[in-house]
């Protein structure tokens, strides 16, 4: 009986630990949206994005030089555009930092996906390096980038609508250890997709800060 009781306690502890890790995976990315460093526009930037968050750094944010991201444009197809190199979700807040470490350890794919959504929501704040194997002009690069952004916006609108329809059916498990991660993860995806969609609606490719890199 003693061995069975010990085994039962061990199984319970493992279950609770896994549930805490899953909740951390679900809840830490939105917190990172508020506690993470944001890149700020440089003074020499010719285009200023008219979103207040670009002009006013909220309390707790550190002003840094404009970060770089890399977008690859295929020479064979206009539809093949990929966001390759971009900063990962991070935070100086100790609690959020530990939670993100848990997410990165157990679900690195989710962290990378959410990091990409955050970048899409703040594209005007980055210096975008266009990596193309073809010899294209800046005008052509901006045109392709604009088409790509429109496709991203439409897809995120579709995601948001689907998540709005599904979330009410998962709300009843929000207080249940284990299954509750389904609701929280769905909420996190909805939050990031909505932020990206609302930003992509206002972004114009001609106002982005881009530089061409040719192989």
N, C-alpha and C positions, 0 to 999 in steps of 0.2 A: 504493500500500500504506500509506503514511504517513497519508493522509487517512482510509482505512478504519479504521486502528488508532486514530486520534484519535476518530473517530465512535463506535467501539466502547467506548472508555474513557468518553466522555461519556454514552453510553446506560447503561453500568454504574453510573456515579456517580448519575445520575438515579434509577435503579432502587433503589439502596441508600438514597438520600435519602428516596424515597417510602416505603420499608419502615420506616425509622427513624421517620418521621412517623406511620405507621400504628401502630407499636408504642407510640409515645408516646400516641396516641389511646386505645389499649387499656389501658395500664398506669397512666396518671396519675390517672384518676378514683378507683380504689381507694385510691391513696396520699393523695389529697385528703381521703378520708374520715377519715384519721388525722391529717393535718397542718392541715386547715382549721379556721377559727374555728367554734365552736359557740355558738349563743345559749344563755343561761342563764336559769333561772326567776327572776322578780323576787320580792322579798320579800313584796309585797302580794298575790301570786297566791293565790287561795283554794283551788286544787286543786294538790296536789303529786303529780306522776307518780312512782310508786314504782319507777323504773328507776335503778340505781346511777349510770349515766352522767349522769343529771340532777343528782344530788346531789354527785358527785365530779368535778371537772374534771381530766382526765388531764394529765400533764406536757406542757407545750408549748401548751396551749390558753389562750386569753385569755378572761376573763370579760367579757361585754358585756351591754348591755341587751337585753331580749327583742325579737327582730326580728319584723316584721309580714309576713304573707302575705295574699293576697286570694283568696277562693273565691266564685265567682259562682253563684247559685241562680236558675234560670229560673222565671218566673211561670207558664209554660204547661205545664211537665212536671216532675214530681219527679225524673225520671231525668237531666235536663239540669243537671248540676253540673260546674263546671270550675275547676281550680286555675289562676288567671290570673297573679298576680304573686307571685314567690317568688325568694329569693336564688340566685345562680348559684354553682356549685362554685368555691371559691377557696382559696388557701393562701398563707401567708407564707414557706413553704419555697421557696427559689429554684429548685431543680430541678423540683419539682412545679408551681410557678407557670409556668415556661417550657413545661413539657409541656402544661399546661392551655391556654396561649396557642396552642400548635400545634393542639390539639383544636378550640378555638374558631375558628381560622382556616380549617381544612380541613373540619371536621365539626361545625358549630355546632348542628345538630339533635340529634346524639348528646349533646353537652354539656348541652343544655337538657333532654333526656329524663332523663339520669342525675341532673341537679340536682333534677328533680321527684321521682325515686325517693328521693333523700336526704331531701327535705322530708317525704315520706310516712313515712319511717322515724323522723322526729323531730318529728312534729306537736305533741306536748305541750309542746315547747320554744318554740313560736311563739305570737304573738298573732294570732289568725285574725280577719280582717275579712270578714264575710259581706255580699256585695254582692247585693241582691235588688231586683228591680223590683216585686215584690209586697209587700203589707203583711203580713208574717208575724211571729209572735211568736218569742221566743227558744226556747221549747219546740219549736215546729214546725221551726225552723232546726236545732236539735240532732237532732231525729228524722230529718230528711232527710239531715243530715250523717252520722248513724250508718248509714243504709242505703247511702249512697255509700261509706263506709269498708268495709262488708262486701263490696260488689261489687268494690272495689279489692283486698281481701284474697284473694277467690276467684280473681280474674284472675291475681294474682301467684303464687298456688299453682299454677295451670295453667302459667304460664310456667316456674316452677322445675322442675316435673316434665318438661316438654318439653326443657328445657335439660339436665337430668340424663341424659335418654335420648340426646341428640344429641352431647354433649361427648365421650364415649368414641370416637366415630367421627371426630372432628376432632383428637384428641390426637396422631396420627401426623404431623401437619403442623406441630407446635409448634416444631420446630427448623429448618424450611424458610423461608428469607427470602422474604417476599411472602405465600405462603399461610398462614404462621403467624398472621397477624393474625386469621384466621377463628376460630382456637381462643381466642386471647387476648380478642377482643371478646366471644365467647360466654361466656367465664369471667367477664368484667366484668359482663355483663348478668345472669348467674346470681347473682353476688355481690350486686348492688344489689337484684334482685328478692327474694332470700332475706332480706336485711336488712329490706326493706319489709314482706314477709309476716310475719316474726316480730314486728315491732313492731305492725303493724295487728291482729294477733291479740289484743293486750293493750289496745289503745286503746279507750276508751269516750267517746262524744261528750259525755256530761254532764261529763266531767273536762277538756274542752278549754277554753282561754281564748278566747272569741269575743266579738265586738262586731258589732252590726248596722249596716249602712250602707244606707240607703234612697234610691233615685233619685227 
